[in-house]
């Protein structure tokens, strides 16, 4: 099969087409003929050498989510058959003609998707991340106030729509007026251009019950000050750093006085049983929202799989709104 391989740590150009042996499913695995694969920030970090895959995962083929048709099934698989249309969360290997997935980490492609495989490939990584961090760890409830940073990212567009569908009041930050308008079109009640306004000042009187942060750095003390009593701050990344620099100190007394919860997680290294349970909960709670049209994928742009390098370069401009998808032109 053809695959996009990281030939060495570096710029997007290190992503090259190579021939590889087609993997064979064993036990509870399925082999998916990939029609589309989502691009995510962890793919970029892996390409740069900063996010090594876990043991047993493909070491030089990135890609954490795909959509396509099941080609073969392992001997222990009973829930799927060859020809089934699925999207799946992977530990890697998605930038290829074929990819292995655990059967229990696959979901049926929701009914009614206009761009069936491209839309479906945009879902697993962001939906799994948002459901676990916002609704499980963050315990977001209807009527609460929710702030997500990076509202125009894949995580952001998912978090805005799901939080709104489940009855929360939604605030977000984004890096341009155009991105803020897009966030509001998706349901955000307030969207703040962080380049022209201080989100803490804008939201000071309102506060938030749950904050999903992928920024870190100087956002950390602002987030803590914005949280209301019993508030929850959930980290999924720290793109501006995991430490606070400068004069703005973190007052951990706020955590005690307001009884705050500070938590966070990463997804890729979690075990099979955790991801299987998460898959089942998402199919039960999120898939009906998708099929009712209350949450829709937002695709910024698609690229042929052979142009993965160009797609990574586009992601690193941060000019996009929504997900970037690779479409397998070899299928």
N, C-alpha and C positions, 0 to 999 in steps of 0.2 A: 504494500500500500504506500501511498504518498503521505508524508507527514511534514509538518513545520517543526524544525528542530532548532533549539538554542545551541549554536555552534561554539559559544563561549560567552562569558559575561560581557555586556556592553550595550551599545546603542541598538536601535531597532534593526539595523542591517545584519545583526548576528542571527536573525531569524531566517533560516534557509530551508528550501525544499529538499527532502532526502527520501530515499526509499527505505522502508522498514518492513520487517515481517509482520503480517497481520496477526494480531493477538488472538488467542483461543480462550473462550470462556471456560472456567472451571467452577465446580461447586455451585455457589449461589450467584455467580456472575452472569451477565448477559453481554453479548457483543452488539454494539449499536452501529449501524451504517449511518455515519454523521452527514446530515444535510445542512446543519448550521451550528455554530459554536459561538458562545458569548465571550467577549473580552472583558476582563476585570483588572483592577489595579494590582491584585496579587500576581497576575501574569507578568506585568511590567516589572514588579519587584523581583520576581524569579529570573526574568531575562537579565536583569542587572547583577544577579548573583547575591541578592539580599533576602531571598525567601526560598530556602532549599525545600524540596518536596520531602514528605515523610518516607520512611523506609517502605519499599514495596510499590511505591508509585512510580510512574514513568519519570525518569530523572531529567530528561532534556526535551520533552514534548509538553508544552504548557497547555492550559485549557481546563477549566473547572466546571463547565456546564455545556451540554450539547442537547440537540434535538434531532430525531431521526427515526429510523425503523429498526426494530430488533432483527438482527440477522441470524444469530444463533443464541442458544441458551445453555447454561451449564446443567449438569445432571441433577442438581438440587433445586432447580427453579420450577415452580408450579404456577406462579401468578401471571406469567407472561408467555407469549408464544411468538415465534418468528412472524414478522409482518406487523406487529403491534406498533402504533405510533406513540413515542414517548419523548419526554425530556428528562434529563438526569443530572444529578450532582455527582461530580467526579473528584478524585484526588489528583488528577492530572491526565494529560494525554488527549485532550479534546481537540487540539488543532491537527486533525488527521482524518483520513477517509473512514477509519473505523476506531472505536474506542470502547474499552471495557468499563462497565459500571456494575455495582452491586444491584441485584434485582430489587432489593428493598429501598434503594435510593432513587428509583425511577417513578415517574408520575405520568399518567395519560395526558396527551395534549388536550387542553380544554376545548370544548365545543365552541365553534363560532369564531375562531381566529382567522382573520383575513389573510395574513401572511403566515401560514401555519407553522412552518419550522423556524423561521427567523424570530417570530414573536415568542414561540415556546422556548427557544434557546436563550432568550433574555431573562428567563424567570428563575431558574433554580438557585444560583448563587445569591442573588439579592433577596428573593423571597425567604429562603432559609435563614439568611442573616437577619433580616428584619423581624421575622416571626419570633425567632429565638430571643433576640436582644430587646426588642420593643415590647413584645407581648408576654414572653415568658420571664426574662430577667427583669425587664422594666415594668411589668405588670400594668400596662396602660389600660385604663378603663374608660368607658363612655362618659363623656362630660368633663374629662380631665384635659389639661392643657399640655400639648406636646410640641417640643422644639426639635427639629432635625437640622443639623448643619449640612451644607452641601446639597441643597434641595434639588438641584438640576442633575445630580449624578444618578447612576443606576440605583444606588441605595436610596437616595433622596426621593426619586419619583415613586419608588415602591413604598417607602415609609409614609409619604404624604397621602397617597391614595388609600392604603390600608388603614391608617389611623383615622382618616375621614370616614371610611366605610364602616368602621366600628364605633363611630360617634364621638371622636375626640375633636377638640379645637386645635388647629394645627398652625404652628409658626415655623418659618424656615429662614435660612440665610442662603444667599447665592451671590455670584461675583459680577453680575451686570443687571441692568434694568430689564433686558430681554429675558434673562434667565428667571428673574423675579416674576415677570409676567407669566412665564410658562408655569412656574410653580403655583401661582394663583389660579391659572386655568385648570390645573389638576386638583384644586380644592384647598390649597393653603389659604388660611384666613388672613395672615399677615406674612409678607415676604420682604426681607431686608437685604438691600445691597450692602454687603459688608465693606465694600470699597469706598462708599460714600456716607455710611452711617454706622454708629456703634450699636450693635444689636442689644447690648445690655441696657443702654439708655432707652432705646425704643420700647423694650419689653419690661422695664423696671417695675412699672405699676401693675402689670399683668402677672408676671411670674410664670413658672412652668412646673408641672408635676413630673414630667419625664423629659429628659434631654438625651438624644442620641448624638454622640460626638465622634467624628472621625478626624478631628483637627488637632486637639490637644494644645500644647504650648500655652500661649497667653489666653486661650479660651477657657482654660481650666478654672481659674478663680472667678471669671465672669459667670460661668455655668453654675458654680456653687452658690454665688450670690443670687442668681435668678431663681433657683429652686425654691419652691414653697415647702412648707412643713411636710414631712414624710416623702419628700421628693426623691427621684431616682435618676442618677447620672450614669449612663451606660456608654462605655468606650468600645469602639470596634477598630479604631486606628488612631495614630497620633502623628499626622503628617507634618505638623509643626513642631514635633518633639514631645517626648514623654515627660520632660521636665519644664518647669516654669522658669523663665529667665527674665531678668530685669527687676524693676522696682515693685511690681504688683505681686505681693506675697499671697500664698494660699493660706487662708484662715481655717484650719481644721476644726476650730471651735464651732464653726457653722454646722459641721456634720453632727456634732452632739446637740447643739441648741435646737436645730431644726429636724433632728432625727432623720438625717439623710442616708441614703444608700448609694454607694459608689461601687460600680461593678463594671464588667466588660468581658469580652470573650473573643476567641478566634475559632473558626469553623473547621479548617482543613485537617487539623490533627485530631479531631474528635473521633471516637471509636465508632465501629460499624453499628452497634446497638443504639447509640445515641442518635446517629443520623437516620436510622430506620424508624425510630420512634418519632423523630421530628418530621420525617416524610409523611407518616400516617396522620399526624396532627394537621399538617398543612393541607393534605388532601381533604380532610374533614372540614376545616375551617376557612381556608383561603380559596380552594378551587370553586366552591359555590359563588364566592364573590366575583371571581373571574368570569364564570359562565353567565352571571347576571349582568355583566358589563359594568360593574361598579369599580373595577380596577382594570386598566388597559395598559399593555406594554407600550413604551415610548422608545422607538428606534431612531437614534440620531442619524446613523448611516450604516450601510452594509458594504463590505469589501469581499472580493473573492478570497478564498483561503490562501491562494498563492501570494496575495498581497498583504499578508499578516504584518510585515514590517511597516508598510504604509499605514495600516490600521493602528499600530502601536504609536507611530509618530503623531497621528491625528489625536489619539487619546491624550498624549502628553502636552498637547496645546491647551487642553482644558476648555476648548471652545464649544464642545458639544453639549447638547441637552438630551439626556437619556442614554440608552445603551448603544454600543458599537458591536456589530455582529459580523462574523465571518461566514460566508456562504460557500459550501463545498461545490465548486464548479466541476469537480471530477465525478460527482455522483451520477 
